[in-house]
């Protein structure tokens, strides 16, 4: 018999179907048994009546354990009390793959290190499934957002000779070419692509070798990085707020069940609509000092400072025009205050902090060459990048949104390690 997925059962009410999946819960009174199973698309309650099935079918039930893979055949019945609104009356049952009684993830409290050591099994739990579905929705929403606005997706190199940020690098020998680095960002190549295609976005893995153990850091994470020719810093922030608002509304519209599973207070998300408040860095420092922070002008803002800044807002905010020394070499000097650059950090509310870093790029050849020299970066590695400012230079802006940080904020996770299937952190390279 043709098998169907659990999320398709509403199309088969009153008919007999076969469903394949894994056992999550078992219960029996001796005459009637209940099997709750999952197949990756949903949860299904099945009912097995001893007197209505062959003896070998009942014997198969007795051999079931948590995570046994099985195939069940029976009639689909509407039942408002059942998960998903349908249950299946079993006529036949067969075991596909047995599961020993020592399955690692038991229905009890486990420590985070144990769960991460057993991440391949932890992924099967309802909360982790919900987070993964929300992440997938955000990825699809990203493609829909940029495609509908005429952006071209460009895939940029992971191995590169040029760096984009000051943070640590993972390096490897690259044949006779010397050291290559795992990309911290696709931005530099995105700028070149914007000169060819007008407006582009990149979507891929990035790597930072920072020795950080905070809840907001991974060594391997995913970034979405648009770059738009002729956009200034204000255009850039408008694109950011439109994009972030689109992502949040998409999850509210399509992933209500998953938000309920992770127990997210959706009222905190329903207020996320443009425009987002804009605060100049200098004003932000003054505000923070009044709130008791020790931050001084010229310093980058830490996680605690960001949390203090957003506590008075119900949506993300922009902090603009940071000091030049606190930011990357490629950011455009602020003509109104040469100590600063035309940039912004988009900070999520509820203490989640920076989810986007963006800027208008320096389009003056001499100024960006000077910045490279100040940072003691190898000019030969950036020859192609400098040439963009030589042949038809143009104002342009872009930003990078960290996918895992955005997922963490939207689902209300306390640590971004739950927001990627297999997290890589300072002390975790397995599984």
C-alpha positions as CSV (number, residue, x, y, z in Angstrom):
1,X,0.0,0.0,0.0
2,X,1.2,3.5,-0.8
3,X,2.6,5.2,2.3
4,X,1.7,8.8,3.3
5,X,3.3,11.4,5.6
6,X,1.6,12.3,8.8
7,X,1.1,15.9,7.6
8,X,-0.9,14.5,4.7
9,X,-3.4,12.5,6.7
10,X,-6.2,15.2,6.5
11,X,-6.4,14.3,2.8
12,X,-7.1,10.6,3.6
13,X,-9.8,10.6,6.3
14,X,-11.9,7.5,6.2
15,X,-9.4,5.5,4.1
16,X,-6.7,3.0,4.9
17,X,-3.1,4.1,4.6
18,X,0.4,3.1,5.6
19,X,2.5,5.4,7.7
20,X,6.2,4.9,8.5
21,X,8.1,6.6,11.3
22,X,9.5,6.2,14.8
23,X,8.0,5.5,18.2
24,X,7.9,8.4,20.7
25,X,5.5,7.0,23.4
26,X,3.8,3.7,24.2
27,X,0.8,2.9,26.4
28,X,-1.2,-0.3,26.9
29,X,-4.1,-1.4,29.1
30,X,-3.6,-5.1,28.0
31,X,-6.4,-5.0,25.5
32,X,-6.0,-1.6,23.9
33,X,-2.6,-0.1,23.1
34,X,-1.6,3.4,21.9
35,X,1.5,4.2,19.9
36,X,2.5,7.8,19.4
37,X,4.9,8.1,16.5
38,X,6.6,10.8,14.4
39,X,7.9,10.8,10.9
40,X,9.5,14.2,10.7
41,X,6.4,16.0,9.4
42,X,4.2,15.6,12.4
43,X,3.0,13.5,15.4
44,X,0.4,10.7,15.1
45,X,-1.5,8.8,17.7
46,X,-2.3,5.3,16.6
47,X,-4.7,2.8,18.4
48,X,-4.2,-0.9,18.4
49,X,-7.1,-3.2,19.7
50,X,-6.0,-6.6,20.6
51,X,-9.2,-8.4,19.6
52,X,-9.2,-6.7,16.2
53,X,-5.7,-7.6,14.9
54,X,-3.8,-10.8,14.2
55,X,-1.8,-12.3,17.2
56,X,1.5,-11.6,15.5
57,X,0.5,-7.9,15.2
58,X,-0.1,-7.7,18.9
59,X,3.2,-9.5,19.5
60,X,5.0,-6.9,17.4
61,X,3.6,-4.2,19.7
62,X,5.1,-5.9,22.7
63,X,8.6,-5.6,21.1
64,X,8.3,-1.8,20.5
65,X,10.6,0.6,22.4
66,X,11.3,4.3,22.2
67,X,12.6,5.2,18.7
68,X,11.9,1.9,17.1
69,X,11.2,2.5,13.4
70,X,8.0,0.9,12.2
71,X,5.3,0.8,9.6
72,X,1.6,0.9,10.5
73,X,-1.4,0.4,8.3
74,X,-5.0,1.3,9.2
75,X,-7.9,3.7,8.8
76,X,-7.5,7.4,9.3
77,X,-10.0,8.9,11.7
78,X,-10.7,12.5,12.5
79,X,-10.3,13.1,16.3
80,X,-10.0,16.6,17.7
81,X,-8.2,15.3,20.8
82,X,-5.4,13.7,18.8
83,X,-2.2,15.5,17.8
84,X,-2.8,17.0,14.4
85,X,-6.5,16.3,14.6
86,X,-6.3,12.7,13.3
87,X,-5.6,9.2,14.6
88,X,-5.0,5.9,12.9
89,X,-6.8,2.6,13.9
90,X,-4.1,0.0,13.3
91,X,-4.9,-3.1,11.3
92,X,-1.3,-4.2,10.7
93,X,2.1,-3.3,12.2
94,X,5.6,-4.2,11.3
95,X,9.0,-3.4,12.8
96,X,11.5,-1.8,10.4
97,X,14.4,-1.2,12.8
98,X,14.6,-2.2,16.5
99,X,15.8,0.3,19.2
100,X,17.6,-1.0,22.3
101,X,16.3,0.0,25.7
102,X,19.4,2.2,26.4
103,X,18.4,4.9,23.9
104,X,20.4,7.9,25.1
105,X,17.8,10.6,25.3
106,X,15.2,9.6,27.9
107,X,12.2,11.5,29.1
108,X,14.1,13.2,31.9
109,X,16.3,16.2,32.5
110,X,19.7,16.0,30.8
111,X,22.7,18.3,31.1
112,X,23.6,20.5,28.1
113,X,27.0,18.8,27.5
114,X,25.3,15.4,27.5
115,X,22.7,16.6,25.0
116,X,25.3,18.1,22.7
117,X,27.4,14.9,22.9
118,X,24.2,13.2,21.7
119,X,23.1,16.0,19.3
120,X,22.2,13.4,16.6
121,X,19.5,12.1,18.9
122,X,18.6,15.4,20.6
123,X,17.6,16.8,17.2
124,X,14.6,14.4,17.3
125,X,13.0,16.1,20.3
126,X,9.9,18.3,19.7
127,X,11.6,21.6,20.7
128,X,14.6,21.0,18.4
129,X,12.4,20.1,15.6
130,X,10.4,23.3,16.1
131,X,13.5,25.4,16.1
132,X,14.8,23.7,12.9
133,X,11.5,24.4,11.2
134,X,11.6,28.0,12.1
135,X,15.1,28.3,10.9
136,X,14.2,26.7,7.6
137,X,11.2,29.1,7.3
138,X,13.6,32.1,7.8
139,X,15.9,30.7,5.1
140,X,13.1,30.4,2.6
141,X,11.7,33.8,3.6
142,X,15.1,35.3,2.9
143,X,15.2,33.9,-0.6
144,X,11.6,35.0,-1.2
145,X,12.3,38.6,0.1
146,X,15.3,39.2,-2.1
147,X,14.0,37.4,-5.2
148,X,10.8,39.5,-5.1
149,X,12.9,42.6,-5.0
150,X,15.1,41.8,-7.9
151,X,18.3,40.8,-6.1
152,X,20.7,38.2,-7.5
153,X,22.1,35.5,-5.2
154,X,25.8,35.2,-5.6
155,X,27.8,32.4,-4.0
156,X,31.2,33.7,-2.7
157,X,34.4,31.8,-1.8
158,X,34.9,30.1,1.6
159,X,38.6,29.9,1.0
160,X,40.1,33.3,0.5
161,X,43.4,35.2,0.8
162,X,41.8,38.4,2.1
163,X,40.1,39.0,5.4
164,X,37.2,41.3,6.2
165,X,37.2,41.6,10.0
166,X,39.7,41.9,12.8
167,X,38.5,38.8,14.6
168,X,40.5,35.5,14.5
169,X,41.0,33.5,11.4
170,X,41.2,29.8,10.6
171,X,44.0,29.3,8.2
172,X,45.3,26.4,6.1
173,X,48.1,25.9,3.6
174,X,46.9,26.4,0.0
175,X,49.2,24.5,-2.4
176,X,52.0,27.0,-3.5
177,X,49.9,30.1,-2.8
178,X,50.7,30.3,0.9
179,X,48.0,30.6,3.5
180,X,44.3,30.6,2.8
181,X,41.7,31.6,5.3
182,X,38.2,30.4,5.9
183,X,36.0,33.3,5.0
184,X,34.8,35.5,7.9
185,X,32.4,37.2,5.4
186,X,31.3,37.1,1.8
187,X,31.1,40.9,1.8
188,X,34.2,41.9,-0.1
189,X,33.3,39.6,-3.0
190,X,29.7,40.9,-2.7
191,X,30.9,44.4,-3.3
192,X,32.5,43.3,-6.6
193,X,29.3,41.5,-7.5
194,X,27.2,44.6,-6.8
195,X,29.3,46.5,-9.4
196,X,28.3,43.8,-11.9
197,X,24.7,43.1,-11.0
198,X,23.4,46.1,-9.1
199,X,22.0,44.4,-6.0
200,X,23.0,41.0,-4.8
201,X,22.9,38.9,-1.7
202,X,25.1,36.1,-0.4
203,X,24.0,33.3,1.9
204,X,26.6,30.9,3.2
205,X,28.8,29.7,6.1
206,X,31.3,32.0,7.7
207,X,34.0,31.3,10.3
208,X,35.5,33.2,13.2
209,X,38.3,31.9,15.3
210,X,37.5,34.0,18.3
211,X,38.1,32.4,21.6
212,X,34.7,33.2,22.9
213,X,32.4,31.1,25.0
214,X,29.4,33.4,25.2
215,X,25.9,32.4,24.3
216,X,26.0,34.5,21.2
217,X,29.1,33.0,19.5
218,X,29.8,30.1,17.3
219,X,32.9,29.4,15.3
220,X,30.9,28.4,12.2
221,X,27.7,30.2,11.5
222,X,25.6,31.3,8.5
223,X,25.3,34.9,7.2
224,X,23.0,36.6,4.8
225,X,24.8,39.6,3.2
226,X,23.1,41.9,0.7
227,X,25.1,44.5,-1.1
228,X,23.4,47.3,-3.2
229,X,25.0,49.7,-5.6
230,X,24.3,53.4,-5.0
231,X,22.6,52.8,-1.6
232,X,23.8,55.1,1.1
233,X,23.7,54.3,4.8
234,X,20.1,55.4,5.2
235,X,18.9,53.3,2.3
236,X,20.9,50.5,4.0
237,X,19.0,50.8,7.3
238,X,15.6,50.9,5.5
239,X,16.4,47.6,3.7
240,X,17.5,46.1,7.0
241,X,14.3,47.0,8.9
242,X,12.1,45.8,6.0
243,X,14.0,42.5,5.8
244,X,13.9,41.8,9.6
245,X,10.2,42.7,9.8
246,X,9.5,40.5,6.8
247,X,11.2,37.5,8.6
248,X,9.3,38.0,11.8
249,X,5.9,38.3,10.1
250,X,6.6,35.3,8.0
251,X,7.3,33.1,11.1
252,X,4.2,34.5,12.8
253,X,2.1,33.7,9.8
254,X,3.4,30.2,9.0
255,X,5.0,28.8,12.1
256,X,2.5,29.3,14.9
257,X,2.6,25.7,16.0
258,X,6.4,25.8,16.3
259,X,6.3,29.1,18.2
260,X,3.8,27.5,20.6
261,X,6.1,24.4,21.0
262,X,9.0,26.6,22.1
263,X,6.7,28.6,24.3
264,X,7.5,31.9,22.7
265,X,5.5,34.9,23.8
266,X,4.4,36.1,20.3
267,X,3.3,39.5,21.6
268,X,7.0,40.3,21.8
269,X,7.2,39.6,18.0
270,X,4.0,41.2,16.8
271,X,5.4,44.7,17.5
272,X,8.3,44.2,15.1
273,X,7.5,46.6,12.3
274,X,9.4,49.4,10.6
275,X,10.6,52.0,11.3
276,X,13.1,51.0,13.9
277,X,14.5,53.7,16.2
278,X,17.8,55.1,15.3
279,X,20.4,56.2,17.9
280,X,23.7,57.8,17.2
281,X,26.6,56.0,18.9
282,X,27.6,59.2,20.8
283,X,24.1,59.5,22.2
284,X,24.1,55.8,23.0
285,X,27.2,56.1,25.1
286,X,25.7,59.0,27.0
287,X,22.5,57.0,27.7
288,X,24.5,54.0,28.8
289,X,26.6,56.0,31.2
290,X,23.4,57.4,32.8
291,X,22.3,53.8,33.2
292,X,25.5,52.9,35.0
293,X,27.7,51.5,32.3
294,X,31.4,52.2,32.4
295,X,31.6,52.3,28.6
296,X,33.7,55.2,27.2
297,X,33.5,57.0,23.9
298,X,35.6,55.1,21.4
299,X,34.9,51.6,22.7
300,X,32.7,49.1,21.0
301,X,29.5,48.2,22.8
302,X,29.4,44.9,24.7
303,X,26.5,42.5,25.2
304,X,25.5,44.1,28.5
305,X,25.6,47.6,26.9
306,X,23.4,46.4,24.0
307,X,20.9,44.9,26.5
308,X,20.7,48.1,28.4
309,X,20.1,50.1,25.2
310,X,17.2,48.0,24.0
311,X,15.4,47.6,27.3
312,X,13.2,50.6,26.6
313,X,12.1,49.5,23.1
314,X,9.6,46.9,21.8
315,X,11.4,46.4,18.5
316,X,14.9,46.3,17.2
317,X,16.9,49.5,17.2
318,X,19.8,50.9,15.1
319,X,23.0,52.3,16.7
320,X,24.7,54.4,14.1
321,X,28.1,56.0,13.4
322,X,30.5,54.1,15.5
323,X,34.1,55.4,16.0
324,X,36.4,54.5,13.2
325,X,38.8,52.6,15.5
326,X,36.1,50.2,16.6
327,X,35.0,49.1,13.2
328,X,36.4,47.4,10.0
329,X,38.6,49.1,7.5
330,X,36.1,49.1,4.7
331,X,33.5,51.4,6.3
332,X,33.1,54.9,4.9
333,X,34.3,57.9,6.8
334,X,31.4,60.0,8.2
335,X,31.7,63.4,6.5
336,X,29.9,65.1,9.5
337,X,32.4,63.6,12.0
338,X,35.6,62.1,10.6
339,X,36.2,60.3,13.9
340,X,33.3,58.0,13.0
341,X,32.1,55.8,10.1
342,X,28.8,55.5,8.4
343,X,27.7,52.2,9.9
344,X,25.0,50.7,12.0
345,X,24.4,47.7,14.3
346,X,20.8,46.4,14.4
347,X,20.1,45.3,18.0
348,X,17.3,42.9,18.7
349,X,15.1,43.6,21.8
350,X,14.8,41.4,24.9
351,X,18.5,41.5,25.4
352,X,19.4,39.5,22.3
353,X,21.8,42.2,21.0
354,X,23.4,42.6,17.6
355,X,21.8,40.6,14.8
356,X,23.0,42.8,11.9
357,X,26.2,44.8,11.3
358,X,26.0,47.1,8.3
359,X,27.7,50.1,6.7
360,X,28.2,52.3,3.7
361,X,31.4,51.2,2.1
362,X,34.4,53.5,1.6
363,X,34.4,54.3,-2.1
364,X,37.5,56.6,-2.1
365,X,40.6,54.7,-3.3
366,X,43.1,56.8,-1.3
367,X,41.1,56.6,1.9
368,X,40.6,52.8,1.8
369,X,44.3,52.3,0.9
370,X,45.2,54.4,4.0
371,X,42.9,52.3,6.2
372,X,44.5,49.1,4.9
373,X,47.9,50.4,5.8
374,X,46.8,51.5,9.2
375,X,45.4,48.0,9.9
376,X,48.7,46.6,8.5
377,X,46.9,44.4,6.0
378,X,48.7,42.9,3.0
379,X,48.0,45.2,0.1
380,X,48.7,42.5,-2.5
381,X,45.8,40.4,-1.1
382,X,43.5,43.3,-1.6
383,X,44.6,44.5,-5.0
384,X,41.4,43.3,-6.7
385,X,39.4,45.0,-4.0
386,X,41.2,48.3,-4.3
387,X,40.7,48.2,-8.1
388,X,36.9,48.4,-7.5
389,X,37.6,52.0,-6.4
390,X,39.8,52.7,-9.4
391,X,37.5,51.7,-12.3
392,X,34.2,53.4,-11.9
393,X,33.9,53.8,-8.1
394,X,30.4,54.2,-6.8
395,X,28.7,54.6,-3.4
396,X,27.3,51.3,-2.1
397,X,26.2,49.8,1.2
398,X,25.4,46.4,2.6
399,X,25.1,44.4,5.8
400,X,25.4,40.9,7.3
401,X,22.6,39.2,9.3
402,X,23.7,36.4,11.5
403,X,21.1,33.6,11.0
404,X,21.6,31.8,14.3
405,X,21.4,34.9,16.3
406,X,18.2,35.9,14.5
407,X,16.7,32.4,15.1
408,X,17.7,32.6,18.8
409,X,15.8,35.9,19.2
410,X,12.7,34.8,17.3
411,X,12.4,31.5,19.2
412,X,13.5,32.9,22.5
413,X,16.5,30.5,22.9
414,X,19.0,31.4,25.6
415,X,22.0,30.1,23.5
416,X,22.5,30.0,19.8
417,X,23.9,26.4,20.0
418,X,20.3,25.2,19.7
419,X,19.8,27.2,16.5
420,X,22.0,25.2,14.1
421,X,21.9,21.4,13.6
422,X,25.5,20.7,14.6
423,X,27.0,23.6,16.5
424,X,30.7,24.3,16.3
425,X,32.2,26.1,19.4
426,X,35.6,26.6,20.9
427,X,35.6,23.2,22.6
428,X,33.1,21.3,20.4
429,X,34.0,19.7,17.1
430,X,31.8,16.6,17.4
431,X,29.4,15.1,16.4
